[in-house]
């Protein structure tokens, strides 16, 4: 079963918020309205995404704090890294 365009755009709204992409959010809100999403549905998608982003940020902040405590004890020990540099 294929998701209808309205649902796809509501998902994209949530994804845009969690990705912190303002142009994406504006685009997907406009498309969601075009496909028949209500203001209430859009607001709910945004609220859910904000809760997810807030939870993820809190977990990352906690993890980053734990890493900063281990940095001094592991100074000079090379790691494999994530490839972002």
Secondary structure, DSSP 8 states (H G I E B T S, - for coil): ----HHHHHHHHHHHHHHTT-HHHHHHHHHHHHHTT--HHHHHHHHHHHHHHHHHHHHHHHHHHHHHHHHHGGGTT------S--
